[in-house]
Every structure is written in structure tokens, then in C-alpha cells.
């Protein structure tokens, strides 16, 4: 079972390096199913922030700091209610909520991809940033809402992917700290060797992404990430309904 966690972490870090996002989308369903929604999402928040921090040094010069600060401030407002949901909702209903939120976010971002509408001004930034922060804290998947913002504003991919890295560091760490406080100091029950294995898997994924960078189109990576995310969302939703019926 833990081997599946490591495989998901490698794949998530690889996608994050190539496309700028994808860690939470790929890893969240796997960890939620295997480790439970609260522990799984806490690990995603920590690893997502750590992987983005490692990637940031490679893409620093392309970051749009003005957009980062606007999105990050809006996201921080959403982190608190998302962390409260993660800390107070029972496991089965939380899994169902995570699955539904993920499917809605994926459908919305795909819908915007096919639309010619272009957004501007602070309203899309604040609303989608808030949504991203809430989903990151509750489900570990803040990427789809920010992707929707990027699509709606026609944000150039290189700058978008780079700006996401400090953004995910901010939302991941803030989600982790607030949930730690709200849960009374709860920490996922992993052994030391398991934490080290997750760190090694994350670094391996980033190195693989460095080697493949420029050889694989980010759009192709995003399509694969979205397909896997749909499968994971349905699995998480199904597990939640089964547990709810059995409980």
C-alpha cells in the first residue's frame, strides 16, 4: 500500500515540474483512499509546498510577483474555512465532498478551456483565489481553480507555471499550520523511514521532470493529469459512499 503512495508522489512531483501543477491532483485521491482524508491531505499540503519550494529556484525569474500576492491573499482567506471543514467533518462525508469538489473543479476548468470569454479585473482573482485556498485546505487540490483563472485571463503558460510555485508554498504551509492548530496538534502517523521515503520520491520526481523538461509539452502533461484526477475523484467518491452506507 505504501508503495502506491510513493508512486503517486513521484508522478505528482514530475507533473508539477513539467506543467507547473498536478501534485495535488494526482496524489490527493491516492492518499485520501489509502491514508484517510485528513492525514492524506495534510501530507499533500506538506509535500506540495516542499516540491514547489524545490522547483521555485529553477523558475524564479519567470514569477509574476504582483499576481502572486493578489492570488495568495485571496487564497489565505479561503484556507481557514477549508481547514475547519477538514478538521470537523467525519471521514466518509469528507471523502464524498473531496470527490465532488474535485470533479466540479475539473469540469469548470475544462469548460473555460473551450470558451472564448476573457476575464479581467480583481473579481476573478479574488473569487477563484479564495476557492483555490479553500479546496487546497479541505482536499489538497487548489490547482483547478487557479487553472480556471489562468485560462479565463489567458495567462501565458511559462509565467503561470512559475508563479504557481510560491503560491503553492504559501497555501500548502498555511493549510498545514491551521489544520494542525484546529485539530489539537494532530500529525499523520507515519514512521521516520516513511517520511524519508516520501521526500526521496518527491526529489526523484522533480529530477525526472528536469530531465524531461523541454521534451514533453506541458499541455500533454496537463491532459494526463486531468484524466488521472477524474479516475481518482470517482474512486474517492465511491469509497466515501461505501463507508457511509456501511457506517
Secondary structure by P-SEA (a helix, b strand, c coil): caaaaaaaaaaaaaaaaacccccccccaaaaaaaccaaaaaaaaaaaaaaaaaaaccccccccaaaaaaaaaaaaaaaaaaaaaaaacccaaaaaaaaaaaaaaaaaaaaaaaacccccccaaaaaaaaaaaaaaaaacccccaaaaaaaaaacccaaaaaaaaaaaaaaaaaaaaaaaaaaaccccccccaaaaaaaaaaaaaaaaaaaaacccccaaaaaaaaaaaaaaaaaaaaaaaaaaaaac
